[in-house]
Amino acid sequence: MKVSIITICYNNEKEIRATIESVLCQMHPDIGYIVVDGASENA
């Protein structure tokens, strides 16, 4: 069974790396991962 994970973020540069790494560390054999940025602004 495929599991899909969607992360929505907006101006969240401090936490997004940890979030992505957490998903990549999951042991499920078939994960689809989508990251959607809500038009974040550069600091």
Residue pairs with C-beta under 8 A, 6 or more apart in sequence:
1 30
2 30
2 31
2 32
3 28
3 30
3 31
3 32
4 31
4 32
4 33
4 34
5 23
5 31
5 32
5 33
5 34
6 33
6 34
6 35
6 36
7 16
7 19
7 20
7 23
7 33
7 34
7 35
7 36
8 36
8 38
9 16
9 19
9 35
9 36
9 37
9 38
9 40
10 37
10 38
10 39
10 40
11 40
11 41
11 43
12 40
13 40
13 43
16 35
20 33
20 35
23 31
23 33
24 33
